[in-house]
Amino acid sequence: MAANAPTDAEIPSLSSILEGALTRAGPHPLRLGDLLDETAERGFGLLMLLLGLPMLIPVLPPGSSTVVGPIYAVFAIQMLRGSGRPWLPRSLQNRTLSPRAVQLLRDRGLPMIRAIERWSRPRGFWPGERVGVRIVAVAMLFMGLILLGPFPFLNTPPAVAVMLLGVALLNRDVVFLLAGLAVAAVSVGILLVTVGLLVSLLAFLRAVLP
């Protein structure tokens, strides 16, 4: 190992980076672009984690999942193209977080991330960094497509999958990668079962109705 190679203890945790960004912002508005600048190449994992939080609510306002789904897809395509950090339009980068959102991030987001960090640590990706990132991207693309579908109550499993994959990206943690892929597979299975039941129901109704 090179003498100047950073150890795990020398690599700043995501919680410390976010806490520093919130502290520096103080009473001033916090831009989404500022958060991305603070997290640099870990921005994909951060956004996957943050965007998944509202999707954990089983019943969301109409259209919520159809907004988040395309964002997942866009980020997945960027990762598949080899982008080192997420790209957002200038209008979105300049969008400031509301005081309520900043307070939620400070009161709930940071404790949640610290709890995750107690379980997750850098374990490396198998079968390699580039392949691991692209596996995450493909899984996230499928989860985004599921959220675009007109199926109620199917937003939570894909969101959990994307959040686990986001943690895997943040820490290059193969354990969370496998957990996220497992939940993604369950999400696809639930979708297939739901579609099969709907097809069977439509066939039954067609047979019994005049």
C-alpha positions in Angstrom: 0.0 0.0 0.0 1.3 3.5 -0.9 2.5 5.6 2.0 0.2 8.5 1.1 -2.9 6.3 0.5 -5.8 7.4 2.7 -7.1 5.0 5.3 -10.8 4.5 6.0 -10.4 6.7 9.0 -9.0 9.5 6.9 -11.9 9.4 4.4 -14.6 11.8 5.6 -18.0 10.2 6.2 -21.0 11.4 4.3 -22.7 12.5 7.6 -19.7 14.7 8.4 -19.7 16.2 4.9 -23.5 17.0 5.1 -23.1 18.4 8.6 -20.4 20.7 7.5 -22.5 21.9 4.5 -25.4 22.6 6.8 -23.2 24.4 9.3 -21.6 26.6 6.7 -25.0 27.4 5.2 -26.2 28.6 8.6 -29.3 30.7 8.2 -28.7 31.2 4.5 -30.6 29.1 1.8 -28.9 25.8 0.9 -28.7 25.1 -2.9 -29.0 21.6 -4.2 -25.9 22.3 -6.3 -24.0 23.1 -3.1 -24.8 19.7 -1.7 -23.6 18.0 -4.9 -20.4 20.0 -4.8 -19.8 18.9 -1.2 -20.3 15.2 -2.0 -18.5 15.3 -5.4 -18.4 11.8 -6.9 -20.5 10.4 -4.1 -23.4 12.6 -5.3 -25.2 9.7 -7.1 -25.4 7.8 -3.9 -26.5 10.8 -1.9 -29.3 11.7 -4.3 -30.5 8.0 -4.5 -30.7 8.0 -0.7 -32.5 11.4 -0.5 -34.9 10.8 -3.3 -35.9 7.4 -1.9 -37.1 8.9 1.4 -40.4 10.3 0.3 -41.1 7.1 -1.8 -41.2 5.1 1.5 -44.7 6.5 2.1 -47.1 3.8 0.9 -49.8 6.3 -0.4 -48.3 9.3 -2.1 -50.0 12.3 -3.8 -50.9 11.4 -7.4 -48.0 11.8 -9.7 -45.2 11.7 -7.1 -43.7 8.4 -8.3 -43.9 9.6 -12.0 -41.6 12.5 -11.1 -39.1 10.5 -9.2 -39.1 7.5 -11.6 -37.7 9.6 -14.6 -35.0 11.1 -12.3 -33.9 7.6 -11.3 -33.8 6.7 -15.0 -31.8 9.9 -16.0 -29.2 9.2 -13.2 -28.9 5.6 -14.2 -28.2 6.6 -17.8 -25.5 9.0 -16.7 -23.9 6.3 -14.6 -24.0 3.9 -17.5 -22.2 6.5 -19.7 -19.5 6.7 -17.1 -20.3 10.1 -15.5 -18.3 10.6 -12.3 -20.9 12.8 -10.7 -24.6 13.6 -11.3 -25.5 16.3 -13.8 -28.5 18.5 -13.1 -29.8 21.4 -15.2 -28.7 24.8 -13.8 -32.3 25.6 -12.8 -32.3 22.5 -10.5 -28.8 23.2 -9.2 -29.8 26.7 -8.2 -33.0 25.5 -6.5 -32.7 26.1 -2.7 -34.0 23.7 -0.1 -36.8 25.1 2.0 -36.1 25.8 5.7 -38.4 22.9 6.4 -36.4 20.6 4.2 -33.1 21.7 5.7 -34.5 21.1 9.2 -35.7 17.6 8.2 -32.3 16.9 6.8 -30.6 18.0 10.0 -33.1 16.4 12.4 -33.9 13.1 10.6 -31.6 12.8 7.6 -28.3 13.1 9.5 -29.3 10.6 12.2 -30.5 8.1 9.6 -27.2 8.4 7.7 -25.2 8.0 10.9 -27.2 4.9 11.7 -26.5 3.5 8.2 -22.8 4.3 8.6 -22.6 2.1 11.7 -23.6 -0.9 9.5 -21.9 0.0 6.2 -18.2 0.4 5.5 -16.0 0.2 2.4 -15.8 -3.4 1.4 -15.2 -3.0 -2.3 -17.3 -4.0 -5.3 -17.2 -7.4 -7.0 -16.3 -8.0 -9.8 -14.8 -4.5 -10.0 -15.5 -0.8 -9.6 -16.8 -0.1 -13.1 -18.9 -3.2 -13.4 -20.3 -2.7 -9.9 -21.4 0.9 -10.7 -23.0 -0.2 -13.9 -24.9 -3.0 -12.1 -26.3 -0.4 -9.7 -27.2 1.8 -12.7 -29.1 -1.0 -14.5 -31.0 -1.9 -11.3 -31.9 1.7 -10.7 -33.1 2.1 -14.3 -35.5 -0.8 -13.7 -36.7 0.6 -10.4 -37.4 4.0 -12.2 -39.5 2.2 -14.8 -41.5 0.4 -12.1 -42.3 3.8 -10.5 -43.5 5.1 -13.9 -46.1 2.3 -14.0 -49.7 2.9 -13.0 -49.6 0.5 -10.1 -50.6 1.7 -6.6 -48.6 0.7 -3.5 -45.6 -0.4 -5.6 -43.4 2.6 -4.8 -42.0 1.4 -1.5 -40.0 -1.7 -2.6 -38.2 0.0 -5.5 -37.4 3.0 -3.2 -35.9 0.7 -0.6 -33.9 -1.0 -3.3 -32.6 2.3 -4.6 -31.7 3.5 -1.1 -29.7 0.4 -0.4 -27.9 0.7 -3.7 -27.3 4.4 -2.9 -25.5 3.3 0.3 -23.6 0.8 -1.7 -22.3 3.5 -4.0 -21.5 5.9 -1.1 -19.3 3.4 0.7 -18.5 1.0 -2.1 -20.1 -1.6 0.0 -20.7 -5.0 -1.7 -23.0 -6.2 1.1 -25.4 -3.3 0.6 -25.0 -3.8 -3.2 -26.2 -7.4 -2.8 -29.0 -6.4 -0.5 -30.2 -3.7 -2.9 -30.1 -6.1 -5.8 -32.1 -8.7 -3.8 -34.8 -6.1 -3.0 -34.8 -5.0 -6.6 -35.4 -8.6 -7.7 -38.3 -8.8 -5.2 -39.7 -5.5 -6.6 -39.7 -7.0 -10.2 -41.3 -10.2 -8.9 -44.1 -8.2 -7.2 -44.7 -6.3 -10.4 -44.9 -9.5 -12.4 -47.3 -11.0 -9.9 -49.4 -7.8 -10.0 -49.6 -7.8 -13.8 -50.5 -11.5 -13.9 -53.3 -11.0 -11.4 -54.7 -8.0 -13.4 -54.5 -10.0 -16.6 -56.3 -12.9 -14.9 -59.0 -10.6 -13.5 -59.6 -9.0 -16.9 -59.9 -12.4 -18.5 -62.4 -13.5 -15.8 -64.5 -10.4 -16.2 -64.5 -10.8 -20.0 -65.8 -14.4 -19.5 -68.6 -13.7 -17.0 -69.8 -10.3 -18.3 -72.2 -10.3 -21.3 
